[in-house]
């Protein structure tokens, strides 16, 4: 990491996604798996403190301008969700949505309001 850490903020739509993901994981796979998946998501959030040039960041031409993806997947742990992000003023990264890789990502990321309410990460 170069320089001070970036701030990472989670928008309300992303918080809603997180609740839904963890609720579904709890229902389908149990409390232990939901806890493990929550820890993976937190690891991805904290990795974003390194900034938008983190080596796991993925940029895709089919996404709206300025939006990039951080996979939740980490070494040794599979996961099929992405944190959809954008940079904001003051070394801040906003988490716009948390989406499954089977979803049509562009359609879920088009038309997001630039001034979405944000909340500090550290769920």
C-alpha angles and dihedrals in degrees: 000000000000118000127343120341120270118245114245119207129185118214122219093254089055091048088052090050090051093051091049093047094050093044091052092045090050092050096046103034109015139248097298093055092045089052092048092049091049089053091051091052091049090050090055090048092051092046087061089067084080087068138242093309094065108139093240094056114115123204119195131192092220094062124088115270115284097015119119135173133238112194116227089215113106132186108294095006124085122213133162102208132097131205105228107212146172134188121250134189119296102031092300130144118202119208103217101179141348106225137180116243092237091063124095092256098191093055091052093049102044117105099015110163114250094222099050114160110261136204128196116261121242100102 
